[in-house]
């Protein structure tokens, strides 16, 4: 499904038979659709001026995108242009610019002073999120149901294994109309998370597991939910990229912080010493992982950035991929 949406998978005999069986039509019908698509794609690529095409495709992190299976590893200019037109679902680089580059100029970013990204890399990551989110079945967007699910989602912060908490995160959110996808960021994209409505009644949250630690993952997740519950559905938010600092980002940060550590317990947290036993005991009492407490204490300068990091849970992409299989 994802390969068809991104244009990286062609309709062969096996796939044509499967589409006829589960979607409708005949194998011949799907072969005809594939042929017409290839012809239209070739015409669109041929119409792109050479210099413009080279300039456009050069901004994308092709090596990573090809290794992740997002696009074909073609090396010739014409084939690359076709691959990227298909991947983004556009007819021209100008259409890509209108859909992504121009839109991202108005996107709300949570700033990161350490990293910078290119528009091409961010758009590639966002597009992959759209492709994966489209394939996830969701109920219609129900903000009240998502709000009621926050405590169940918060309980999952105590789980150690991605194979346990990731499917449950996805299910609880899908029931409220939110497709949650986990997309590794390619080179040049330092985003931790993003939020966007991909349909009037369907929202998308993309999470990149940027630091592969539980404190950062869960804060980013609830930050994105904060955008969905607090802010306009017409806006796209990208977390972890330099850009606009706004009250909207401060509100989403506050929402995430308050969801993880109740405001009534914050002073108690701030008074905790750098003690493994006392941090674990406090985390248990508020119902989150010790790593989250450490992360929040570091963020508020109650701990140095190098203190107590051994209490944070660490993940890897092998675990994450296996959890979603």
C-alpha positions, 0 to 999 in steps of 0.5 A: 500500500505504501509503495503504491502511494509513493510510486516506488511499487509498480503493479505487476501480475501478482499485485494486479491479481491482489488488487482485483480480488480485494479492491475490485476491477480485473487484473487487466484494469490494474495493468492499464492503470499502471501503464497510463500512470507510467506514461503520465509520469514520463510526460511530466518528468520530460516537461521539467527543464533540465537545470530546474530538475537537477536543482530540485532533486539535489535538495533531497537526502537521496541516499537515506531515502533510497536506503529506507525504501522511500524512493528507487535508488536510480542514478539517472536524472530523468529517473530521479525526477520521475521518482520524486514526482511520484513520491510527492504525488506532484506533476511539477517541482512548482507544485511541490513548492506550493504544497510543501515549501510555501506551506512550510514558510507558514508552519509553526516550528518549535525552535532548536538552536543546535540543529538546522535542516533543509526544506527538502529533507523536512518535506521528504520526512513529512511526505513519508508520514503522510503516506504511512498515515493514509494507510492507517484506519482511524475513526473520525476526529474526536478531540473529546475522546482523545482528551479522555484517553490521555490518562491511558496514554500516560500510563504507557510511559511506564512500559519498557518495551516499544513492542508493548507501548507503540501499538497501544499508542497507535490504537488509542489515538486511531480511535480518536481520529489520529494516525500516529506514525513513527518515521526515521528522519533522513539526513538533514532533517532534525525534526522530533515530531510533527502534527498535521491534519491530512483530511478534515476528520483525520489528524496525523502525528509523526514521531522520529524518536530523534534522541531514542530516549523515553523522556524526549519521546513522550514529551514530544508525543504529548506536545504534538497532542497539545497542538491537536487539542489546543490549536487550529486544525489548518496549521502544520507544526514541526517540533525540533526545527528552527523557525517561529517561536510562538505562544502556540509552542509555549502552550504545547510545551506546557500541555506536555509538561503538565500531562507528564508531571501534575503541576501540584507535584512540580515543586516536589520534583524540583526539590528532589536530590540527584538520588536514584532511589528518590527519583524512582520513588517520586516517578512511581508515585506520579505514575511515569517513568524515572527517565521522564522525571530526570528529563523534566528536572534537567529541562528545568535546571534541577539537574545538570544535563549529564546527571542521572541519565542512566535512569532514561530508557534507550531505544533503537530502530530495530526495536521500533521496527519490530514493534510495528511489524 
